[in-house]
Amino acid sequence: MAQWTKEHLLDAWQHYEAVVERCGKSNDWNDYADLFTEDGRYVDDVDPDRNSREEIRNWINGIYTSPVARAVRTFVTKWFIVDEERGWVIAEFDNIWDDLGNGQVFSFRNYTLMKYAGDYQWCFQEDQYNPQKRMEAGMGWMQARQSMKKNVKEMV
C-alpha cells in the first residue's frame, strides 16, 4: 500500500512548482532548498552530488549568481507522472532564459525524478539533460543579448 495518496502527491508537486516559480522570479533560492529534507540528495549530469539541504542551498544560490544562469527564470513543466506506490514524481521541464524581446527562445529540456519524503519535502532529486544543449542555449542567449546591446549603442 502506498504511503501517500495520489492527491497528496499532486498537492506536494504543485507546491514544488509554485516554489520554483517564485524562486525563479525573485532569484532567491532559499525556499527551494527548504523543499528538501535535511539529508536530501540532489544529483545531475554535470555537477557533483549534493548530499544535504545545506549543500543544495549553497549550490543553487551559487549557480544563480552568474548573469547567464540568473536569466533562467522560467521552468515549464511539459508533463509529469505521479508514481503513487513509490512516492515519486517524474517530469519533463523546459528551462527558459529571459525573453530578450527579439522573438528568439532559448531553452533546454531536462527530465527530473523526485522522491517524496512527506510534509511537502523531497528527499531526492535527479536531473537528466544534455549538457551540450544547455551550454548551446546559454551561449546563444548571451550572444543575442550582446548583439542587442551593440545595436542599441549604435542607434544612440
C-alpha positions as CSV (number, residue, x, y, z in Angstrom):
1,M,0.0,0.0,0.0
2,A,1.2,3.5,-0.9
3,Q,2.4,5.7,1.9
4,W,0.7,8.8,0.4
5,T,-2.4,9.3,-1.7
6,K,-2.1,10.4,-5.2
7,E,-4.0,13.6,-4.3
8,H,-1.4,14.4,-1.6
9,L,1.5,13.8,-4.0
10,L,-0.2,16.0,-6.6
11,D,-0.6,18.7,-4.0
12,A,3.1,18.4,-2.9
13,W,4.1,18.6,-6.6
14,Q,2.0,21.7,-7.2
15,H,3.6,23.2,-4.1
16,Y,7.1,22.4,-5.5
17,E,6.2,24.0,-8.8
18,A,4.9,27.1,-7.1
19,V,8.1,27.5,-5.0
20,V,10.2,27.0,-8.2
21,E,8.2,29.7,-10.0
22,R,8.5,32.1,-7.0
23,C,12.3,31.5,-6.7
24,G,12.8,31.9,-10.4
25,K,11.1,35.3,-10.3
26,S,12.9,36.5,-7.1
27,N,16.3,34.8,-7.7
28,D,16.3,33.9,-4.1
29,W,16.6,30.1,-4.0
30,N,16.4,29.5,-0.2
31,D,12.8,28.4,-0.3
32,Y,13.7,25.9,-3.0
33,A,16.4,24.4,-0.7
34,D,13.8,24.2,2.1
35,L,11.8,21.9,-0.1
36,F,14.3,19.2,0.7
37,T,14.8,17.1,3.9
38,E,17.9,17.9,5.9
39,D,19.6,14.8,4.4
40,G,18.1,15.5,0.9
41,R,20.2,14.4,-2.1
42,Y,20.4,16.2,-5.4
43,V,22.1,14.6,-8.5
44,D,22.5,15.9,-12.0
45,D,24.6,15.3,-15.1
46,V,27.3,17.8,-14.6
47,D,27.8,19.0,-11.0
48,P,28.9,16.9,-8.1
49,D,26.1,15.4,-6.0
50,R,24.7,17.4,-3.1
51,N,24.0,15.3,0.0
52,S,22.2,17.7,2.4
53,R,19.7,20.6,2.3
54,E,22.6,23.0,3.1
55,E,24.7,21.6,0.2
56,I,21.7,22.1,-2.1
57,R,21.2,25.6,-0.8
58,N,24.8,26.6,-1.3
59,W,24.9,25.1,-4.7
60,I,21.7,26.5,-6.0
61,N,22.4,30.0,-4.7
62,G,25.9,29.9,-6.1
63,I,24.7,28.9,-9.6
64,Y,22.3,31.8,-9.8
65,T,25.0,34.4,-9.2
66,S,26.2,34.3,-12.8
67,P,24.3,36.6,-15.2
68,V,23.6,33.8,-17.7
69,A,22.2,31.4,-15.1
70,R,20.3,34.2,-13.4
71,A,18.4,34.8,-16.6
72,V,16.9,31.3,-16.4
73,R,13.8,32.2,-14.5
74,T,11.1,30.1,-16.1
75,F,10.7,26.4,-15.7
76,V,7.7,25.0,-17.6
77,T,6.5,21.5,-16.8
78,K,5.8,19.8,-20.1
79,W,4.4,16.6,-18.5
80,F,4.7,14.7,-15.2
81,I,3.8,11.3,-13.9
82,V,2.9,10.5,-10.3
83,D,4.0,7.1,-9.1
84,E,1.8,6.7,-6.0
85,E,3.3,3.3,-5.0
86,R,6.9,4.7,-4.8
87,G,6.1,8.3,-3.8
88,W,7.9,9.5,-6.9
89,V,7.2,12.2,-9.5
90,I,8.9,12.1,-12.9
91,A,8.7,15.2,-15.1
92,E,10.0,16.9,-18.1
93,F,10.8,20.7,-17.8
94,D,11.8,23.4,-20.3
95,N,14.3,25.7,-18.6
96,I,13.8,29.0,-20.4
97,W,16.1,32.1,-20.5
98,D,14.6,35.6,-20.1
99,D,12.8,36.9,-23.2
100,L,15.1,39.4,-25.0
101,G,12.3,40.8,-27.0
102,N,13.7,39.7,-30.3
103,G,11.4,36.7,-30.8
104,Q,14.1,34.1,-30.0
105,V,13.5,31.5,-27.3
106,F,16.5,30.0,-25.6
107,S,15.8,26.9,-23.5
108,F,16.9,23.4,-22.8
109,R,14.9,20.4,-21.6
110,N,15.5,18.2,-18.6
111,Y,13.9,15.2,-17.0
112,T,13.6,15.1,-13.3
113,L,13.0,12.3,-10.8
114,M,11.7,13.4,-7.4
115,K,11.3,11.2,-4.4
116,Y,8.8,12.4,-1.8
117,A,9.5,12.3,2.0
118,G,6.3,13.8,3.4
119,D,5.4,17.2,4.8
120,Y,5.9,18.9,1.4
121,Q,9.6,17.9,1.4
122,W,11.6,15.8,-1.0
123,C,14.5,13.5,-0.1
124,F,15.9,13.1,-3.6
125,Q,16.0,14.9,-7.0
126,E,17.9,13.7,-10.1
127,D,18.1,15.8,-13.2
128,Q,19.0,14.3,-16.6
129,Y,19.7,16.7,-19.5
130,N,22.1,17.1,-22.4
131,P,24.9,19.4,-21.1
132,Q,25.8,20.4,-24.7
133,K,22.2,21.6,-25.3
134,R,22.3,23.6,-22.0
135,M,25.6,25.2,-23.0
136,E,24.4,26.0,-26.5
137,A,21.2,27.6,-25.3
138,G,23.1,29.7,-22.7
139,M,25.7,30.8,-25.2
140,G,23.0,31.6,-27.8
141,W,21.1,33.7,-25.3
142,M,24.3,35.5,-24.2
143,Q,25.3,36.3,-27.8
144,A,21.9,37.5,-28.7
145,R,21.9,39.8,-25.6
146,Q,25.3,41.2,-26.6
147,S,24.1,41.8,-30.1
148,M,21.1,43.6,-28.9
149,K,23.2,45.8,-26.6
150,K,25.5,46.6,-29.5
151,N,22.6,47.5,-31.8
152,V,21.2,49.8,-29.1
153,K,24.5,51.6,-28.7
154,E,24.8,52.0,-32.5
155,M,21.3,53.6,-32.6
156,V,22.2,56.2,-29.9
